Amino acid sequence: MSSPAARWSDLLDGLSRLSVQQRLLRASAPVGASVVLLLERLAGGAVQPWFLAIVLVQALLVAVIPDSGACLVLVLLLGVHWALFAPPAVTGWVLGAALALLGVHLATTLASYGPPSLVLHRVLLLRWARRAGLVAAGTAAIWALVRFWPSGLGSAGGWATGLALLATLAWTLRLTRLLVARR
Amino acid sequence: MQADEGPSWRPTDAFVRAGLGSLVLVLVAVLAGRPDVLVLASSLLLVAVASAVRRPGSVPQVQARLLHTSLREGEGTAVRTTFRDASDVEHAVVALAPHRWVAYDPPLGVRDLAVDVPKETLTLDVPLSSRRWGRRGVGDGLVAVTSAWGAFRRRLEPPHAMTLTTLPTPGPFDAKAPTPHPIGLVGTNPARRPGEGTEFASIRPFTPGDRLHRVQWRVSLRTGTLHVTSTVAEQDAGILLLLDTSAELGEPGGLDGGDSTLDVTVRAAGAIAEHYLRRGDRVGLRLLGRSTGSVPVAAGTRHLRRLLESLARVVPGEGRGVDPARMHFGVSGGTVVLMLSPMLSDLAVTTTVMLARRGLTVVVVDPVAPDLVVGEGDPRVEVAWRLRLLERGLLLERVQSAGIPVVAWRGPGTLDDVLRRLGRQAALPRLVHR
């Protein structure tokens, strides 16, 4: 078990060896988070300066240690803030924010594939580009479904909410099994 | 070498993020009736579902090995990592720990492999080159494999280092002078006794048994009696390389930098051994003050390999506090002892003088370069080094006053003058201390 000083030293050592590709990937976290906040503002939400500072600090933390839980905290901060301070309208800004969140997630995932000096293989980058395109298309489809639902999903009855809760519960159980059983 | 069994596949932070992040946002969306938040969560949700669907089943095993365990300075080999049961592996990475005298390609020793088509067995090589002689552990580091969507990772414990022996690359060396006391059977050195050889000895009257092609017709016609040309026998010689490894002066830089005195000593010993063994002479090795690492005097190309491997095991700072009177060198009369030493200790001087007094031909080869810099930038160390040089001068005087020649190592021709002089002296009668 290495001491905190040794870990700190390893971290600084790793940052000094960052490849150009890693720098770009890690820079995507603060950039993506800023884009989400900008889109929230454009969607009519209020972004307080203190929150902006917290998000930027968290995003920088993600850039420094992408292979950690810092990015989960960042995603939750952005998502919950949107739920609290943005108007409940499914506009194009929402789709943009969802894609920006996807960008932050994918860039952080790629940055955590190996040591800081690693330059990822072209084959892997192309594969992830295809995946990003697929997920973006799926997200756009969901956005379109929600946006153009005849009576609006927000006004759906209790049965729809119950069905959604059931699906969420099933997903929670599945996820718990995957995350806990293999630890 | 089998890498230590690490834990099985573990969910990555990316999967945890996609799973928990989307779950929390979906819950918020459902409970607060916010379809816009559901859209926000949808991208992460899709990634999490895809990751869960493509979860890995088989557990890959990893083996690492060095393609060559012994090489010469500057030569290259590779650490080969083989992944078995790798059908669920999408990406593999090997990060080798840095070592001072090992150069990797790429320089930081990190190499990855992206799998295009799933395979049962994957191989990943990290090329490396050894920049300095010696024995050191390489191949330790980190191995990790990642499944599809970067969702699960199997990180293996660092494999244990494997020993890589780097043989010294002998520097350029050549000696035209014969050794003074060849007493072997066959070789290239002119001996003191007459025999079948190529070197002219004298023209003498014919005796029964002389070969006809040796008849010297001109002298025979002039004198009226049959004369023949006689030659001296040619024999192999014994060389003992005695290495003083008690001190290392100067900063070793490997093949890409400067040489320390120990670098010069080891490479010079390798060069001398290679030269004399190729000539058919017998060469042995002894490390001053060490009972291990000795190689008896013998001949042959396989013997050169033994000598170089023994030289690769040399560690600086050994051989202190040893009584030279108790040391056994295992040399026979006629062996030439080449003492490679910076002559900084009483042990080296006493041993050298003692061997010379036993009647052996001893030559000190000095590996200290005239421009050697010690403690550059530190005035206290510079002063200490100057004092040490003064002491060394006194020790060298002691050696020379005992009739032992001291030559500075300069590669080809280093030993020519001194061996010729010793050869001439060998023909004269001398007093031996016993």
Interface residues (C-beta under 8 A of the other chain):
Chain A: R17 D67 S68 G69 C71 L72 V75 L76 G79 V80 W82 A83 A86 P88 A89 V90 T91 V94 L95 A97 A98 L99 L101 L102 H105 T108 T109 L110 S112 Y113 G114 P115 S117 L118 V119 L120 H121 R122 V123 L124 R127 R131 V135 A136 G138 T139 I142 W143 V146 G152 L153 G154 T161 A164 L165 T168 W171 T172 R174 L175 L178 L179 R182 R183
Chain B: S8 W9 R10 P11 T12 D13 A14 F15 V16 R17 A18 G19 L20 G21 L23 V24 L25 V26 L27 V28 A29 V30 A32 G33 R34 P35 D36 V37 L38 V39 L40 A41 S42 S43 L44 L46 V47 A48 A50 A52 R55 E90 H91 V93 A95 P106 L108 V110 D112 L113 A114 V115 D116 L142 A144 T146 W149 G150 F152
